[in-house]
């Protein structure tokens, strides 16, 4: 599995596709063409995605909402997108562009990452996708997905005769 794109195969809400044949000379990770018997998953080149590709996102559930917090330091809100696909998939994406290089510049160290990131989360059935709100403060994107009120079971008393 590639070190650039990490996926938690045990996360039931993750939509990341795990490719067990990634890195092998055959299968979906190779460029051997369509003759492979293994399914082909879309790939992104490592030049487009650096360590920034795995934007860190926390997801907590409160009694009122599902709250997602993403670390996106240095990005403006115009560089981040929050979308809902198919009514139940929350997609958070963005891109940090490379700094313009001047011909006279000499770089001694480049540690800040650049490139695209994309994270997807399957929302639970109690999520109100039409009421999602997002805000950004100090490099942290907060996405709040309100929950439907839990329906309380209706209890009806029955008169006992006799």
Protein Blocks (a to p, Z undefined) as FASTA:
>chain_A
ZZklccdfklmkbcbdcdfkgoiagdjkbcnbjmbfbdcdddddfklpcfklmccddddd
dfkbccdddddehiafklpccddeehiaccdddddddddddfkbccfbdfbdcddddddd
dddfkbcfklcccddeehiacddddddddddddddddddeZZ
